[in-house]
């Protein structure tokens, strides 16, 4: 059998529109991990939108060398005119593997002109792709599974990696100092990147849930971001024994996703809205209770060891996340705690 030439360069195109949703980028990490582990020596170039990539900014500590280059000035419109304007995209560049992670046919046809050895794209159900995943993987609903279908096509087999994202010892050591061994920690993430988006379960419910956990001898840990510091005084007042890990004495809350992931590795269960911090917690490995209002768990459920997704629509006629009752969330926390400790796979 003829041996396949070595993959030494990979281009991953996510899109030309700036992607500033942390959660969606976190959901792409399992796909990136599969490619990096299969082709550890390959140089990976990432195009995630025009302008600075989150992999160069807020998520740089999470990636930690997984991506070698981010192109921030390569824009392809969805106009058919691009087919006449883009005869030679990225002149002078060639890649062993090009992965097209979007579904617009014009952009796919333009990307296919980049010199390559293997081209993988899910556009038109992989019609233009040199390699295809098994038929059963070609129409997944979860965003992470869409990405993993691309990696399955690229490497020739479906791999679902551990949800626990690998972190450097630096972050695990910092998390152990903030959450020492001993208590059973329950992680609570009441925020979201856009608090006015309807994604946030009411803060008073999170506080009530924290008091319930205290009554059971557990230690609530609030994952608070830089944009949520106005909640800190209320948390301190109503749940004085709760922990709010800080990155330093000079600031309140967490701003580095890598530290938040490391802290999540130390909690027994996490409760979060459909949000960036919810996906960050899931990447730390705990079983998750995920709360959904206007968004759909069928697409945006976190890639976690175990997920119980509670939808607002299942508790009332509207999509108002406040429909989700405290008792339902508390029961879901107990269900996750009573389950055997999860392994490296997923349970949804």
KOLBA-834044 format. One record per atom (N, C-alpha, C): residue in one letter; x, y, z. Coordinates in steps of 0.001 Angstrom, whole numbers, padded with zeros to 6 digits, always signed. Layout:
AXYZ;...
//
This chain:
X+000846-001193+000000;X+000000+000000+000000;X+000888+001252+000000;X+000533+002205-000870;X+001317+003425-000970;X+001090+004299+000265;X+002174+004724+000879;X+002074+005542+002079;X+001707+006968+001707;X+000750+007546+002458;X+000329+008922+002192;X+001440+009889+002567;X+001697+010891+001719;X+002706+011900+002076;X+002358+012574+003405;X+003353+012992+004109;X+003171+013594+005415;X+002458+014945+005314;X+001513+015183+006235;X+000839+016475+006318;X+001712+017413+007150;X+002234+018456+006503;X+003137+019387+007184;X+002568+020788+007317;X+001494+021087+006590;X+000889+022425+006669;X-000623+022292+006533;X-001345+022996+007402;X-002801+022922+007433;X-003361+024339+007470;X-004322+024616+006610;X-005069+025871+006651;X-006491+025562+007102;X-006953+026253+008136;X-008323+026114+008624;X-009025+027449+008412;X-010045+027440+007567;X-010822+028646+007298;X-012170+028525+008001;X-012398+029418+008962;X-013665+029428+009696;X-014634+030421+009077;X-014120+031565+008621;X-014991+032540+007989;X-014294+033871+007820;X-014963+034776+007078;X-014430+036116+006880;X-015059+037128+007820;X-016143+036749+008485;X-016788+037660+009419;X-016145+037515+010785;X-015859+038622+011462;X-015225+038531+012776;X-016050+037670+013728;X-015418+036704+014345;X-016098+035798+015276;X-015690+036197+016687;X-016551+036988+017356;X-016206+037451+018696;X-016964+036696+019774;X-017541+035550+019422;X-018248+034733+020402;X-017267+033721+020984;X-016905+033919+022236;X-015931+033033+022866;X-016442+031593+022861;X-017725+031424+023175;X-018276+030076+023264;X-018121+029291+021981;X-018382+029930+020837;X-018271+029212+019570;X-016823+028826+019282;X-015885+029669+019659;X-014482+029301+019476;X-014087+028148+020390;X-014602+028131+021622;X-014318+027012+022524;X-014879+025717+021952;X-016040+025783+021309;X-016645+024585+020723;X-015831+024039+019550;X-014929+024836+019016;X-014073+024360+017925;X-012801+023683+018433;X-012536+023769+019724;X-011287+023229+020249;X-011162+021703+020083;X-012219+020912+020288;X-012041+019462+020085;X-011598+019120+018663;X-012147+019823+017672;X-011718+019629+016281;X-010235+019949+016127;X-009824+021085+016688;X-008415+021485+016603;X-007526+020452+017287;X-007994+019929+018402;X-007202+018946+019148;X-006995+017670+018347;X-008036+017223+017634;X-007905+016014+016816;X-006840+016212+015744;X-006896+017346+015029;X-005915+017581+013970;X-004510+017706+014533;X-004381+018387+015672;X-003052+018590+016250;X-002459+017275+016740;X-003283+016409+017296;X-002768+015135+017790;X-002468+014174+016646;X-003232+014237+015557;X-002959+013366+014418;X-001755+013858+013618;X-001609+015186+013509;X-000499+015762+012748;X+000296+016704+013663;X+001020+016160+014629;X+001660+017002+015648;X+002739+017929+015100;X+003322+017587+013962;X+004406+018413+013423;X+003925+019408+012373;X+002638+019386+012078;X+002116+020265+011032;X+002004+021702+011535;X+002295+022629+010662;X+002098+024046+010955;X+000649+024391+010640;X-000077+024940+011611;X-001505+025225+011453;X-001717+026724+011291;X-002384+027088+010211;X-002776+028466+009938;X-004282+028572+010102;X-004735+029574+010846;X-006159+029722+011194;X-006672+031046+010640;X-007808+031001+009942;X-008497+032223+009508;X-009866+032225+010174;X-010026+033068+011176;X-011273+033094+011934;X-012061+034362+011743;X-011701+035183+010773;X-012388+036441+010542;X-011398+037555+010292;X-011867+038632+009695;X-011003+039775+009436;X-010806+040546+010739;X-009565+040870+011046;X-009246+041537+012302;X-008607+040553+013266;X-008165+041047+014420;X-007475+040189+015393;X-008310+038984+015796;X-007671+037836+015834;X-008342+036600+016239;X-008350+036477+017757;X-009402+035866+018284;X-009416+035579+019720;X-008289+034629+020102;X-007808+033848+019147;X-006684+032964+019428;X-005385+033744+019594;X-005396+035005+019177;X-004254+035883+019421;X-004470+036743+020661;X-005715+036787+021142;X-006057+037654+022256;X-006521+036870+023463;X-007811+036948+023769;X-008318+036416+025021;X-008136+034905+025142;X-008098+034199+024016;X-007942+032739+024062;X-006506+032283+023810;X-005567+033204+023772;X-004184+032825+023460;X-003601+031886+024507;X-003943+032087+025782;X-003399+031207+026824;X-004005+029812+026754;X-005207+029704+026211;X-005850+028403+026048;X-005196+027639+024909;X-004968+028322+023793;X-004370+027678+022625;X-002925+027282+022891;X-002155+028181+023481;X-000807+027878+023965;X+000017+027098+022937;X+000139+027675+021736;X+000990+027052+020726;X+000302+026065+019818;X-001000+025827+019994;X-001707+024881+019127;X-001880+025428+017712;X-001983+026759+017592;X-002104+027416+016288;X-000828+028210+016047;X-000234+028030+014869;X+001044+028670+014570;X+000895+030042+013935;X-000223+030262+013239;X-000386+031512+012496;X-001865+031829+012387;X-002221+033087+012611;X-003586+033568+012392;X-003546+034624+011299;X-004246+034373+010193;X-004357+035370+009131;X-005572+036241+009423;X-005374+037543+009468;X-006447+038451+009886;X-006847+039432+008788;X-006328+039261+007574;X-006646+040199+006503;X-007113+039489+005237;X-007610+038258+005387;X-008047+037483+004230;X-009574+037406+004253;X-010200+038260+003462;X-011655+038347+003444;X-012200+037836+002128;X-013235+036998+002203;X-013947+036531+001017;X-015415+036885+001223;X-015987+037665+000324;X-017410+037962+000438;X-018210+036776-000102;X-019521+036820+000111;X-020366+035739-000407;X-020957+036092-001770;X-020405+037144-002391;X-020880+037551-003715;X-020228+036698-004799;X-021004+036384-005837;X-020466+035589-006950;X-019325+036312-007659;X-019215+037631-007476;X-018115+038378-008087;X-016762+037860-007607;X-016734+037284-006411;X-015472+036762-005871;X-014869+035702-006782;X-015716+034976-007508;X-015220+033910-008382;X-014385+034469-009528;X-014623+035732-009884;X-013856+036357-010957;X-012700+037178-010402;X-012811+037625-009159;X-011780+038462-008557;X-010690+037650-007879;X-011012+036434-007478;X-010081+035641-006671;X-009555+034444-007455;X-008810+034704-008514;X-008260+033586-009278;X-007132+032905-008520;X-006354+033657-007751;X-005220+033094-007022;X-005258+033574-005565;X-006100+032958-004733;X-006136+033349-003319;X-004814+033012-002632;X-004384+033845-001713;X-003143+033643-000959;X-001979+033305-001895;X-001640+034208-002802;X-000559+033923-003760;X+000745+033576-003046;X+001410+032570-003595;X+002676+032131-003030;X+002550+031137-001901;X+001316+030835-001481;X+001117+029881-000379;X+000568+028561-000915;X+000959+027479-000260;X+000440+026148-000582;X+000316+025376+000722;X-000724+024551+000823;X-000972+023789+002044;X-001217+022322+001697;X-000729+021451+002565;X-001019+020028+002377;X-002498+019735+002609;X-003100+020421+003579;X-004507+020193+003926;X-005194+021538+004108;X-006294+021753+003404;X-007149+022922+003601;X-008487+022436+004119;X-008921+022983+005261;X-010208+022628+005859;X-011099+023861+005826;X-012197+023737+005128;X-013184+024813+005002;X-014320+024522+005974;X-014455+025350+007027;X-015418+025072+008088;X-016710+025861+007941;X-016921+026504+006800;X-018169+027239+006581;X-018923+026592+005416;X-020117+027102+005098;X-020964+026402+004128;X-021408+027264+002947;X-020812+028447+002774;X-021192+029276+001638;X-020459+028801+000391;X-021208+028512-000684;X-020635+027875-001853;X-019608+028774-002549;X-019844+030090-002592;X-018883+030985-003241;X-017551+030932-002506;X-017595+031065-001204;X-016349+031028-000430;X-015651+029683-000580;X-016421+028613-000616;X-015823+027289-000785;X-015102+027178-002126;X-015730+027658-003202;X-015099+027591-004516;X-013836+028433-004574;X-013840+029588-003895;X-012636+030413-003856;X-011532+029699-003085;X-011870+029148-001919;X-010866+028454-001097;X-010264+027266-001834;X-011066+026630-002649;X-010593+025442-003360;X-009489+025778-004361;X-009358+027074-004707;X-008305+027492-005629;X-006957+027665-004937;X-006949+027690-003620;X-005671+027772-002911;X-004901+026476-003181;X-003677+026532-003625;X-002929+025293-003904;X-002902+024385-002684;X-003252+023120-002904;X-003386+022178-001791;X-003207+020752-002315;X-003016+019854-001378;X-003019+018436-001715;X-004357+017795-001358;X-004928+018195-000222;X-006216+017666+000221;X-007106+018841+000605;X-008334+018843+000095;X-009309+019875+000420;X-010509+019207+001079;X-010896+019708+002263;X-012037+019155+003001;X-013033+020275+003263;X-014284+020046+002878;X-015335+021044+003089;X-016677+020331+003249;X-017460+020809+004204;X-018797+020255+004400;X-019841+020900+003522;X-019453+021889+002713;X-020409+022585+001847;X-021076+021604+000882;X-022384+021754+000733;X-023169+020864-000109;X-022934+019394+000264;X-022949+019162+001569;X-022789+017797+002115;X-021531+017122+001562;X-020426+017870+001570;X-019102+017376+001212;X-018961+017079-000288;X-019819+017670-001118;X-019772+017412-002558;X-018446+017836-003171;X-017884+018963-002685;X-016649+019494-003253;X-015409+019044-002476;X-015591+018174-001527;X-014498+017751-000660;X-013757+016559-001250;X-012421+016570-001139;X-011634+015415-001589;X-011875+014193-000719;X-012202+014441+000532;X-012450+013347+001465;X-013766+013600+002178;X-014450+012521+002534;X-015754+012642+003173;X-015802+011785+004437;X-016554+012223+005439;X-016746+011383+006615;X-017804+010328+006321;X-018009+009362+007202;X-019105+008414+007011;X-020441+009139+006839;X-021346+008557+006092;X-022640+009184+005812;X-023359+009610+007085;X-023230+008844+008143;X-023935+009143+009396;X-023449+010429+010062;X-022280+010934+009655;X-021706+012126+010283;X-021885+013385+009437;X-022588+013292+008330;X-022587+014421+007394;X-023632+015481+007710;X-024574+015208+008597;X-025589+016221+008924;X-025787+016312+010437;X-024738+016540+011200;X-024905+016648+012655;X-025555+017980+013014;X-026174+018029+014173;X-026804+019277+014616;X-025904+020073+015550;X-025139+019397+016424;X-024274+020106+017352;X-023117+020772+016611;X-022812+021994+017004;X-021728+022723+016350;X-020404+021977+016468;X-020119+021433+017643;X-018864+020693+017808;X-018833+019470+016901;X-019964+018789+016762;X-019989+017604+015905;X-019844+017965+014427;X-020311+019147+014040;X-020072+019597+012666;X-018566+019721+012416;X-017871+020297+013389;X-016428+020447+013247;X-015731+019088+013276;X-016184+018192+014143;X-015551+016877+014231;X-015827+016030+012992;X-016914+016318+012283;X-017143+015642+011004;X-016072+016045+009993;X-015640+017305+010053;X-014560+017755+009173;X-013246+017055+009512;X-012954+016927+010805;X-011723+016224+011168;X-011804+014752+010795;X-012994+014163+010898;X-013157+012758+010491;X-012875+012586+009006;X-013339+013544+008209;X-013054+013480+006773;X-011561+013642+006514;X-010932+014549+007241;X-009523+014834+006992;X-008625+013668+007340;X-008877+013014+008471;X-007951+011978+008945;X-008420+010565+008623;X-009687+010426+008169;X-010169+009111+007762;X-010845+008311+008849;X-011083+008889+010011;X-011822+008200+011065;X-012413+009222+012022;X-013508+008834+012675;X-014170+009713+013632;X-013526+009554+015005;X-013060+010648+015557;X-012469+010654+016888;X-013165+011721+017710;X-013615+011350+018901;X-014246+012287+019826;X-013332+012394+021042;X-012515+013430+021087;X-011501+013518+022140;X-012105+013816+023497;X-011319+013665+024531;X-011754+014022+025875;X-012198+015476+025904;X-013299+015769+026613;X-013705+017173+026739;X-012708+018009+027535;X-011841+017367+028302;X-010912+018108+029159;X-009778+018662+028295;X-009760+019981+028133;X-008730+020616+027310;X-007412+020600+028068;X-006317+020194+027425;X-005020+020138+028113;X-004503+021535+028451;X-004114+021729+029701;X-003607+023009+030174;X-002210+022825+030757;X-001442+023874+030753;X-000103+023812+031322;X-000174+023739+032838;X+000897+023273+033437;X+000966+023129+034892;X+000774+024472+035587;X+001167+025529+034945;X+001005+026872+035527;X-000440+027127+035947;X-001372+026796+035080;X-002772+027084+035370;X-003329+026124+036410;X-002933+024863+036354;X-003426+023893+037350;X-002924+024248+038745;X-001699+024725+038831;X-001145+025131+040125;X-001891+026339+040678;X-002160+027315+039810;X-002895+028504+040247;X-004298+028140+040712;X-004957+027216+039999;X-006305+026815+040381;X-006310+026068+041706;X-005301+025236+041942;X-005224+024492+043204;X-005042+025422+044387;X-004354+026541+044177;X-004188+027510+045265;X-005498+028226+045572;X-006306+028446+044540;X-007577+029142+044732;X-008680+028215+045234;X-008642+026950+044817;X-009634+025950+045244;X-008872+024734+045785;X-008440+024786+047036;X-007626+023688+047581;X-008437+022394+047703;X-007731+021281+047743;X-008369+019984+047947;X-009166+019994+049246;X-010252+019213+049255;X-011045+019081+050480;X-012523+019192+050214;X-013061+020413+050053;X-014502+020568+049862;X-014963+020006+048517;X-016251+019695+048437;X-016868+019439+047138;X-017342+020779+046603;X-016753+021198+045497;X-017077+022496+044922;X-018167+022351+043859;X-019086+023293+043862;X-020121+023383+042826;X-019929+024716+042112;X-019610+024660+040821;X-019344+025869+040057;X-020622+026491+039522;X-020747+027802+039679;X-021930+028539+039233;X-021476+029712+038370;X-021984+029784+037152;X-021602+030855+036221;X-022865+031599+035798;X-023247+032653+036522;X-024526+033325+036249;X-024507+034289+035073;X-023351+034548+034485;X-023271+035581+033466;X-023307+035057+032041;X-023113+035989+031125;X-022990+035710+029695;X-022329+036918+029073;X-021762+036739+027890;X-021074+037843+027253;X-021972+039050+027042;X-023228+038793+026711;X-024209+039871+026545;X-025353+039604+027515;X-025283+040282+028654;X-026255+039994+029711;X-027677+040372+029327;X-027828+041265+028351;X-029164+041658+027924;X-029730+040802+026813;X-029079+039683+026516;X-029500+038841+025394;X-030599+037856+025765;X-030994+037807+027018;X-032004+036842+027452;X-031436+035483+027789;X-030094+035357+027804;X-029463+034067+028083;X-029287+033796+029577;X-029444+034818+030412;X-029063+034694+031820;X-030247+034285+032696;X-030143+033137+033310;X-031073+032731+034361;X-030936+033752+035491;X-032038+034155+036143;X-031954+035242+037126;X-030908+035001+038209;X-030198+036067+038559;X-029147+035958+039564;X-029693+035475+040900;X-030912+035905+041271;X-031435+035461+042571;X-031631+033954+042626;X-031878+033321+041470;X-031992+031851+041450;X-030622+031208+041676;X-029589+031783+041042;X-028242+031254+041290;X-027875+031379+042767;X-028237+032494+043386;X-027943+032680+044806;X-028705+031674+045648;X-029966+031435+045296;X-030748+030434+046031;X-030155+029040+045848;X-029706+028741+044629;X-029078+027439+044367;X-027796+027302+045185;X-027043+028384+045300;X-025815+028345+046103;X-026136+028044+047559;X-027203+028633+048085;X-027571+028369+049488;X-028010+026911+049671;X-028692+026369+048662;X-029069+024948+048734;X-027820+024076+048787;X-026827+024404+047977;X-025591+023619+047973;X-024847+023755+049298;X-024855+024937+049866;X-024249+025113+051189;X-024930+024239+052224;X-026249+024164+052148;X-026997+023340+053094;X-026674+021871+052987;X-026131+021454+051869;X-025748+020060+051659;X-024261+019835+051945;X-023615+020844+052499;X-022209+020706+052869;X-021233+020921+051738;X-021682+021541+050658;X-020813+021794+049515;X-020413+023266+049478;X-019379+023570+048711;X-018882+024949+048639;X-019204+025539+047265;X-020104+026511+047208;X-020371+027147+045917;X-019202+028021+045471;X-018916+027958+044174;X-017850+028766+043580;X-018459+029536+042421;X-018445+030858+042506;X-018998+031691+041443;X-017904+032068+040453;X-018168+031762+039188;X-017282+032147+038095;X-017794+033481+037562;X-017117+034549+037937;X-017540+035898+037612;X-016541+036523+036647;X-017067+037088+035566;X-016200+037724+034589;X-016000+039194+034872;X-015077+039841+034137;X-014790+041258+034367;X-016000+042163+034172;X-016972+041743+033348;X-018155+042561+033114;X-019279+042312+034102;X-019017+041516+035124;X-020074+041137+036082;X-019709+041490+037521;X-018735+042381+037686;X-018234+042664+039030;X-019272+043353+039911;X-020318+043938+039300;X-021349+044576+040124;X-022160+043555+040926;X-022025+042275+040568;X-022741+041236+041309;X-021990+040787+042563;X-020738+041134+042674;X-019897+040572+043727;X-020406+040931+045119;X-020748+042188+045350;X-021211+042597+046680;X-022469+041836+047078;X-023361+041656+046127;X-024602+040928+046450;X-024314+039464+046767;X-023415+038857+046009;X-023049+037464+046301;X-022437+037362+047690;X-021511+038268+048005;X-020871+038264+049325;X-021895+038443+050448;X-022902+039274+050194;X-023890+039544+051226;X-024847+038380+051434;X-025303+037784+050333;X-026342+036755+050437;X-025779+035348+050601;X-024566+035116+050125;X-023936+033786+050276;X-022503+034024+050750;X-022325+034428+051999;X-020992+034867+052454;X-019922+033788+052400;X-020293+032529+052419;X-019290+031463+052375;X-018945+031029+050953;X-019599+031616+049963;X-019276+031269+048578;X-017901+031807+048213;X-017250+031135+047300;X-015954+031576+046808;X-016120+032286+045469;X-015358+033359+045286;X-015295+034057+044002;X-013816+034175+043660;X-013265+033209+042939;X-011822+033230+042661;X-011429+034476+041870;X-010336+035099+042285;X-009790+036271+041609;X-008459+035905+040977;X-008130+036583+039902;X-006840+036338+039261;X-005705+037003+040022;X-006019+038050+040770;X-005006+038710+041576;X-005719+039508+042651;X-004976+039959+043637;X-005558+040769+044697;X-006044+042115+044181;X-005551+042508+043023;X-005868+043835+042494;X-007143+043859+041667;X-007746+042694+041421;X-008946+042683+040599;X-009935+041661+041133;X-011176+041821+040748;X-012231+040887+041127;X-012691+040167+039878;X-012838+038866+039974;X-013338+038100+038847;X-012233+037500+037997;X-012649+036767+036984;X-011743+036027+036113;X-011746+036649+034729;X-010571+036837+034156;X-010504+037321+032783;X-009744+036372+031877;X-009026+035413+032424;X-008270+034491+031585;X-008993+033151+031489;X-009447+032768+030301;X-010171+031510+030151;X-009366+030287+030588;X-008046+030329+030451;X-007243+029170+030850;X-007349+028928+032354;X-007323+029981+033146;X-007484+029816+034587;X-008889+029341+034915;X-009892+029883+034222;X-011266+029437+034463;X-011426+027950+034147;X-010793+027471+033071;X-010832+026033+032749;X-010180+025222+033859;X-009030+025695+034343;X-008320+024965+035399;X-009145+024927+036685;X-009825+026006+036998;X-010707+026012+038175;X-011863+025038+037976;X-012405+024990+036759;X-013514+024083+036481;X-013102+022623+036627;X-011818+022319+036431;X-011345+020953+036637;X-011490+020518+038089;X-011654+021481+038997;X-011680+021180+040424;X-013092+021216+041012;X-014106+021468+040175;X-015473+021461+040689;X-016136+020136+040331;X-017082+019739+041175;X-017758+018446+040964;X-018824+018540+039895;X-019461+019702+039770;X-020480+019921+038748;X-020520+021413+038459;X-020835+021762+037225;X-020950+023163+036847;X-022362+023485+036399;X-022817+024683+036743;X-024118+025182+036304;X-023874+026494+035577;X-024383+026600+034353;X-024105+027807+033565;X-025196+028019+032535;X-025337+029274+032131;X-026179+029606+030995;X-025485+029159+029709;X-026211+029249+028601;X-025576+029043+027295;X-024706+030266+027031;X-023431+030149+027309;X-022544+031310+027322;X-021112+030872+027119;X-020256+031858+026873;X-018845+031554+026738;X-018278+030921+027988;X-018602+031464+029162;X-018069+030893+030394;X-018619+029489+030620;X-019839+029213+030163;X-020373+027855+030275;X-019558+026867+029460;X-019178+027254+028250;X-018357+026373+027414;X-016941+026252+027972;X-016440+027328+028552;X-015128+027275+029187;X-015149+026301+030360;X-016183+026368+031192;X-016300+025428+032311;X-016344+023989+031807;X-017130+023743+030770;X-017247+022388+030232;X-015899+021860+029776;X-015048+022753+029213;X-013723+022327+028762;X-012807+021974+029919;X-013202+022322+031141;X-012473+021866+032321;X-012819+020449+032727;X-013926+019922+032205;X-014239+018518+032426;X-015370+018165+033359;X-015971+019105+034133;X-017011+018665+035056;X-018307+018351+034319;X-019153+017496+034903;X-020512+017358+034373;X-021204+018717+034440;X-022038+019001+033463;X-022643+020325+033361;X-024162+020261+033443;X-024732+021276+034081;X-026155+021583+033973;X-026221+022880+033186;X-026747+022806+031967;X-026727+023952+031059;X-028143+024487+030870;X-028296+025804+030993;X-029601+026448+030977;X-029763+027243+029683;X-030867+026997+028985;X-031083+027577+027660;X-032377+028376+027620;X-032266+029596+027095;X-033425+030439+026848;X-033656+030566+025362;X-033104+031616+024718;X-033350+031809+023284;X-032522+030900+022371;X-031480+030290+022879;X-030632+029430+022040;X-031028+027965+022192;X-030525+027133+021267;X-030955+025735+021196;X-029849+024792+021668;X-030147+023916+022636;X-029139+022927+023030;X-028811+021957+021912;X-029721+021764+020977;X-029448+020844+019872;X-028280+021323+019022;X-027981+022632+019080;X-026842+023165+018340;X-025715+023595+019270;X-026066+024191+020421;X-025060+024853+021243;X-024786+024162+022577;X-025226+022942+022754;X-024877+022242+023993;X-023369+022160+024132;X-022850+022329+025334;X-021398+022302+025496;X-020823+020919+025233;X-019577+020888+024816;X-018853+019633+024644;X-018307+019273+026020;X-019025+018412+026735;X-018717+018150+028140;X-018755+016662+028414;X-018224+016284+029572;X-018228+014877+029968;X-019646+014370+030135;X-020542+015223+030601;X-021952+014879+030770;X-022736+016175+030800;X-023864+016221+030116;X-024665+017441+030043;X-026122+017132+030345;X-026714+017888+031245;X-028162+017952+031384;X-028563+019342+030911;X-029284+019405+029805;X-029701+020683+029228;X-031156+020940+029602;X-031401+022071+030216;X-032753+022481+030595;X-033170+023644+029704;X-034298+023453+028975;X-034767+024484+028049;X-035936+025243+028662;X-035927+026560+028475;X-037032+027380+028969;X-038360+026930+028377;X-038345+026499+027105;X-039579+026121+026420;X-040242+024902+027039;X-039481+024112+027791;X-040056+022928+028426;X-040790+023262+029718;X-040725+024535+030146;X-041350+024927+031410;X-042340+026075+031237;X-042622+026463+030013;X-043559+027552+029777;X-043683+027819+028298;X-044698+028591+027897;X-044954+028806+026464;X-043926+029687+025775;X-043157+030470+026525;X-042186+031373+025908;X-040775+030822+026075;X-039846+031501+025446;X-038448+031100+025584;X-037732+031851+026681;X-038486+032443+027613;X-037878+033200+028698;X-037149+032255+029640;X-035858+032455+029808;X-035066+031529+030620;X-035515+031513+032073;X-036208+032572+032499;X-036732+032600+033868;X-037815+031551+034081;X-038324+030953+032990;X-039298+029862+033135;X-038701+028661+033865;X-037388+028483+033752;X-036757+027298+034343;X-036809+027422+035863;X-037474+026502+036553;X-037617+026643+038013;X-036362+026220+038764;X-036212+026787+039934;X-035077+026458+040789;X-035030+024972+041091;X-036174+024375+041375;X-036192+022954+041727;X-035635+022080+040609;X-035944+022437+039361;X-035462+021625+038234;X-033942+021684+038143;X-033372+022861+038375;X-031922+022995+038317;X-031281+022274+039491;X-031854+022438+040681;X-031318+021760+041863;X-031353+020248+041698;X-032453+019737+041151;X-032554+018283+040921;X-031512+017817+039909;X-031274+018638+038881;X-030282+018263+037870;X-028884+018226+038465;X-028588+019154+039373;X-027288+019133+040055;X-027129+017839+040839;X-028182+017447+041550;X-028106+016202+042328;X-027910+015001+041410;X-028595+015002+040274;X-028456+013893+039330;X-027022+013780+038826;X-026402+014906+038533;X-025020+014875+038052;X-024060+014428+039154;X-024299+014857+040364;X-023411+014468+041465;X-023549+012982+041781;X-024747+012447+041665;X-024981+011039+041998;X-024465+010092+040921;X-024274+010579+039708;X-023734+009724+038661;X-022283+009364+038978;X-021817+008232+038484;X-020380+007945+038622;X-019560+009041+037968;X-018372+009246+038505;X-017499+010267+037926;X-017305+009980+036439;X-017481+010996+035580;X-017383+010751+034137;X-015967+010390+033723;X-015893+009636+032619;X-014603+009309+032049;X-014226+010330+031000;X-013699+009853+029882;X-013234+010780+028854;X-014244+010960+027730;X-015352+010222+027761;X-016334+010355+026705;X-017396+011388+027032;X-018477+011366+026235;X-019550+012319+026451;X-020847+011594+026751;X-021668+012227+027581;X-023023+011752+027816;X-023934+012962+027704;X-024868+012937+026774;X-025762+014075+026578;X-027209+013583+026670;
//
